[in-house]
């Protein structure tokens, strides 16, 4: 049975404390008044030789970044510029530059915290989905990994509660459709108010949390019951439960993506967006399963897991890195080529202000995993898989960063104390919760109908 090492436990607690201190610092040091913003801008002026590091894009940038099109950078169509101007919310054109910058700088610690919180939540949720797929498909290769997956999904409950609290209390920091004055002057937001309204938003979030966590609770309960059972009834229950959960997840993952990310820019939409978020979630989750498996195997705790299981996990990492890239290309290139104003606005700020991250994550999430894992033999070598895993996890953190930051803080971003602190806090919490969850029961599932096949897995 696994026990979280005291040094690792201490490490996780230390980085949690440091992270919490940094998150608190980020909120406390955010500018409170327009005068604070003017001082910051004056310092930036002096530092950059008279050019503001923070430029005005207007209040409408926070709602849908339409002003980025209206700026008329070379290469963007006149139709896009006209559309951006037409969609400028009435009554908000007079908002001062300083007020807009104040709003974005106050939003930054919220966004930094949410990015890290969701990144680790999506790992636990993705592992839960992978676990459900194994049961629903009655896979014979993976039962030896069930306890590892169950241990990782221990993080789902605390992680989902934290994310829920952030999205509920962030308000107009994230979601401009919660600004009643803005909605009153925007016909598009008025048309979406039947779905984008706060009570229904909270109800949906509660449904997500209840559904995901209830499945995790009962599937884990049935899995443990199977170890002491003299029949396969608990396994059959998990099979049926997993099928219903996957149907539930398909729906709620899509609406969650709309609610928590797409509605940050409520004029923009993409029919591929839920699949794009899912691809990032799924490949990150499988990557963490591989890392935890390598870690436990290095400690001699799972001798029943062979390099063939690691090979299959690495194949999933390889495959879903390609799948993510396919969706990235499909969403970006088709929208960019069509140059439809209400679609292309999403990408303009990401290319103008986040160019290194936007194209860099393509290298991290596609090029490096392909190069490292293309050879079949390398998929069985732990340190090769670890190298690929580091690229994938860093790349998909950047992916979540780019889903949130351009929509909430615009070009007033940089990677500093709030971002680092949030990463440290949630990494520490993840290590502590998952390590504790792994240590509660034996890592070898007993009495599973496919356990012998899994232990003697060959291909």
Beta strands, then each sheet from edge to edge (+ up, - down):
end
